[in-house]
Amino acid sequence: MSIQKPIILIGMPRSGTTVLAEAISIHKDLGWISKYLEVFPSLPQLSFLHKLVDIPFLGVYLRGKKKQSKGLINFIRRFLPYCVENYNIWEKFCGKKFSFDYLAHQKASQAEKEAVIKYVRTLLKYQRKKRFFAKFTGPPRICFLQSIFPDAYFIHVIRDPRAVVNSLLKVKFWREGGGLERPWWKGLPEEYIKEWERRNKSPVALAALQWKRVVSLTWEEKKYVQHGHFIEIRYEDFVERPHEYLTKVFHKVGLEDSPEAHKYISSIGKLRNMNYKYKKDLSKEDIKLIEEITRDVANKVGYSF
């Protein structure tokens, strides 16, 4: 028995995927992997606790959490289930390669497929939900995931590479995890490595090259997706008109619009386009370097340098 029409959100880290994923996950028909399963990955039965987040507290749904948010309600959210990427579970069934390789044009083995489907089916059973939602950042893994979920919908969030690179250079996981010194994911093509070396192994160049590779590979692999099941959203457009794009997403994936999801978006307040930060943080030379590396790909989605 397969998992019917799961919804998978993808994009580079620091591309604004979190807020959209949080809103989508609130939909009454969607089940997902929560932070509880990071601690107890072998107990998908804990998903029955997700029903807690279907009940509003002081008029606000407690599912969905931005770590940087403050206040009483956001403090309470730290202890309630919310949708996470949780690579530990995917590594449990598919190996370390799922987290750290590009998996370019690779398919899951039959054993991997059966293990994932069994786990997700259990999640949905205990959550009493109809469809599965997941979020991943980094390499798209479209071919691999589509071999497990043949009728999956993929939502690709894309953001100005200058803003993405600037954010990666500052964020803790990238800096402390070695992102400034070496490729984050294994399998960066040789021509990319050579260009990085020509750029004196600049951390800026390395991040820009990985943005280019992830976006290019996403477009290469979308040919494996059923017609109409690939949706691309620019971060800049979403933050400008979040309710409009949220409604479009639900419509395109075959779900009713969700008042709860819109209420969550409204509870955040006006979303701000944070792209202005790279202009303050990066030197003119670094901005020029990012533009030189990514221009051919970025121009295709309207980022004009």
C-alpha positions in Angstrom: 0.0 0.0 0.0 1.5 3.3 -1.1 1.2 6.7 0.6 -1.2 8.8 -1.5 -0.1 12.2 -2.8 2.4 13.3 -0.1 3.6 16.9 -0.1 7.3 17.6 0.1 8.8 21.0 0.5 12.4 21.5 -0.6 14.9 24.4 -1.0 18.3 25.6 0.0 18.8 26.2 3.7 18.1 29.8 4.7 15.7 30.2 1.8 12.6 30.9 3.9 11.3 27.3 3.8 10.5 27.2 7.6 7.6 29.7 7.8 5.9 28.2 4.7 6.3 24.7 6.1 5.0 25.7 9.4 1.8 27.1 7.8 1.3 24.2 5.5 1.7 21.7 8.3 -1.3 23.2 10.2 -3.7 21.9 7.5 -6.2 19.5 9.1 -5.5 16.7 6.6 -1.7 16.6 6.9 0.4 14.4 9.1 4.1 14.9 9.6 7.2 14.0 11.6 7.5 15.9 14.8 10.5 16.8 17.1 9.3 14.1 19.5 10.5 11.5 17.0 14.0 13.0 17.1 14.2 11.7 20.6 12.2 8.5 20.1 12.6 7.6 16.4 11.5 4.0 16.9 8.1 5.1 18.4 6.0 6.5 15.6 3.1 5.7 17.9 3.9 8.9 19.7 2.4 10.7 16.8 -1.0 10.4 18.6 0.2 13.4 20.7 0.0 15.6 17.6 -3.7 15.9 18.3 -2.6 18.4 21.0 -1.8 20.9 18.4 -5.2 20.8 16.7 -6.6 22.7 19.8 -6.2 26.5 19.8 -4.7 28.1 22.9 -5.8 31.7 23.5 -7.0 31.7 19.9 -3.6 30.6 18.5 -2.7 27.2 17.2 0.4 26.1 19.0 1.8 24.0 16.1 4.5 25.6 14.1 7.3 27.5 15.9 9.9 30.0 14.8 12.9 29.5 17.2 13.7 33.2 17.2 10.2 34.1 18.3 9.7 35.2 21.9 6.8 35.5 24.4 4.7 33.1 26.5 3.0 31.2 23.6 6.3 30.7 21.8 7.8 29.4 25.0 5.0 26.9 25.4 5.6 25.8 21.8 9.0 24.5 22.7 7.3 21.6 24.5 4.7 20.8 21.9 5.0 18.8 18.7 5.8 20.7 15.5 7.0 19.7 12.1 10.8 19.1 11.7 13.1 17.8 9.0 14.4 15.0 11.3 17.2 13.5 9.2 17.8 10.9 11.9 14.7 9.0 10.8 15.5 9.1 7.1 19.1 7.9 7.9 17.6 5.1 9.9 15.9 3.7 6.7 18.1 5.1 3.9 21.5 5.6 5.4 23.8 8.6 5.9 23.7 9.3 2.2 20.2 10.8 2.6 21.6 13.6 4.7 25.0 14.2 3.3 24.9 13.2 -0.4 23.3 14.9 -3.4 21.7 11.6 -4.4 21.6 13.0 -7.9 19.3 10.9 -10.1 19.4 8.0 -7.6 16.5 5.8 -6.6 15.7 4.1 -3.3 16.1 0.4 -3.0 13.0 -1.8 -2.5 14.0 -2.3 1.2 14.4 1.5 1.7 11.0 2.1 0.0 9.2 -0.5 2.1 10.7 0.7 5.4 9.8 4.4 4.7 6.3 3.6 3.6 5.6 1.4 6.6 6.9 4.1 9.0 4.9 6.9 7.3 1.7 4.8 7.3 2.1 4.3 11.0 2.5 8.0 11.5 -0.7 8.8 9.6 -2.6 6.1 11.4 -1.8 7.5 14.9 -2.2 11.1 13.8 -5.5 10.2 12.0 -4.5 12.2 9.0 -5.0 11.6 5.3 -1.8 12.8 3.7 1.9 13.1 4.6 3.9 16.4 4.6 7.7 16.6 4.9 10.3 19.3 4.5 13.9 18.9 3.4 16.6 21.5 2.8 19.7 21.2 0.6 19.8 18.8 -2.4 16.3 18.2 -3.7 16.5 14.3 -3.6 13.5 14.4 -6.0 14.4 11.3 -7.9 15.1 9.4 -4.7 11.9 10.5 -3.0 9.8 10.1 -6.1 10.9 6.5 -6.3 9.3 6.0 -2.8 6.3 8.3 -3.4 5.4 8.2 -7.1 2.6 10.7 -7.0 4.3 13.2 -4.6 3.9 16.9 -4.9 7.1 18.9 -4.6 7.1 22.6 -3.5 10.5 24.3 -4.3 11.2 27.5 -2.4 13.9 29.6 -4.0 15.6 32.8 -2.8 18.0 35.4 -4.0 21.5 33.6 -3.9 23.1 36.7 -2.4 20.8 36.6 0.6 21.1 32.8 1.0 24.9 33.0 0.9 25.0 35.8 3.4 22.8 34.0 5.8 24.7 30.7 5.5 28.0 32.5 6.3 26.5 33.7 9.6 24.4 30.8 10.8 25.8 28.6 13.5 25.2 25.2 11.9 27.1 26.2 8.8 30.0 27.8 10.5 30.5 25.1 13.2 29.8 22.2 10.8 32.6 23.0 8.4 30.5 24.9 5.7 33.2 27.5 5.4 36.0 25.1 4.6 34.5 22.2 2.6 31.4 21.3 0.6 28.4 20.6 2.9 27.1 17.7 0.8 29.2 15.0 -0.9 29.1 14.8 -4.7 29.7 18.4 -5.7 30.7 18.0 -9.4 34.3 18.3 -10.4 33.8 21.5 -12.4 32.3 23.2 -9.3 35.3 22.1 -7.2 37.7 23.4 -9.7 35.9 26.8 -9.8 36.0 27.0 -6.0 39.8 26.3 -6.2 40.2 29.0 -8.8 38.4 31.4 -6.4 41.0 30.6 -3.7 38.6 28.3 -1.9 36.6 31.3 -0.8 33.7 30.4 1.7 31.6 32.9 -0.3 32.3 31.1 -3.6 31.7 27.7 -2.0 28.3 28.7 -0.7 27.3 30.3 -4.0 28.4 27.2 -6.0 26.3 25.0 -3.7 23.3 27.3 -4.2 23.8 27.0 -7.9 24.2 23.2 -7.8 21.1 22.6 -5.6 18.9 24.8 -7.8 20.2 23.4 -11.0 19.8 19.8 -9.8 16.2 20.6 -8.7 15.4 21.6 -12.2 17.1 18.6 -13.7 15.2 16.2 -11.4 11.8 17.7 -11.7 11.4 15.7 -14.9 10.7 12.7 -12.7 7.7 14.4 -11.1 4.2 13.9 -12.4 2.9 16.7 -14.6 1.5 19.5 -12.4 3.1 18.1 -9.2 6.1 20.5 -9.2 5.5 24.0 -7.7 8.1 26.7 -7.4 7.8 29.7 -5.2 10.1 32.6 -4.7 10.7 33.6 -1.1 10.4 37.3 -2.1 7.0 36.7 -3.6 5.7 34.7 -0.7 6.7 37.2 2.0 5.0 40.0 0.0 1.7 38.1 -0.5 1.7 35.1 1.9 -2.0 34.5 2.1 -2.3 34.5 -1.7 0.5 32.0 -2.2 -0.7 29.8 0.7 -4.1 29.5 -1.0 -2.4 28.7 -4.3 -0.3 25.9 -2.8 -3.3 24.2 -1.1 -5.3 24.5 -4.4 -2.4 23.0 -6.5 -1.8 20.1 -4.2 -5.5 19.2 -4.1 -6.4 20.4 -0.5 -9.1 22.7 0.7 -7.9 26.1 1.8 -7.1 26.2 5.5 -8.4 29.0 7.8 -6.1 27.7 10.5 -3.0 28.1 8.3 -4.0 31.6 7.4 -4.6 32.4 11.0 -1.1 31.2 11.9 0.4 33.4 9.2 -1.6 36.4 10.5 -0.4 35.6 14.1 3.2 36.1 13.0 2.5 39.7 11.9 3.7 41.1 8.6 6.4 39.0 7.0 9.5 41.0 6.1 11.8 40.5 3.2 15.1 40.1 4.9 17.2 40.3 1.7 18.3 43.8 2.5 20.8 42.3 5.0 23.3 41.1 2.5 23.8 44.6 1.2 25.0 45.6 4.7 26.9 42.5 5.6 28.8 41.6 2.4 31.5 43.5 0.7 31.0 44.7 -2.9 33.6 42.2 -3.9 31.7 39.3 -2.3 28.4 40.4 -3.9 30.1 40.5 -7.3 31.6 37.1 -6.7 28.2 35.6 -5.9 26.6 37.2 -8.9 29.3 36.0 -11.2 28.9 32.4 -10.0 25.1 32.2 -9.9 24.0 34.7 -12.7 23.1 32.1 -15.3 20.8 30.2 -13.0 19.5 33.2 -11.0 18.4 35.1 -14.1 16.1 32.2 -15.0 13.9 32.9 -12.0 14.0 36.7 -12.2 17.0 37.7 -10.1 18.6 40.3 -12.3 22.1 41.4 -11.4 
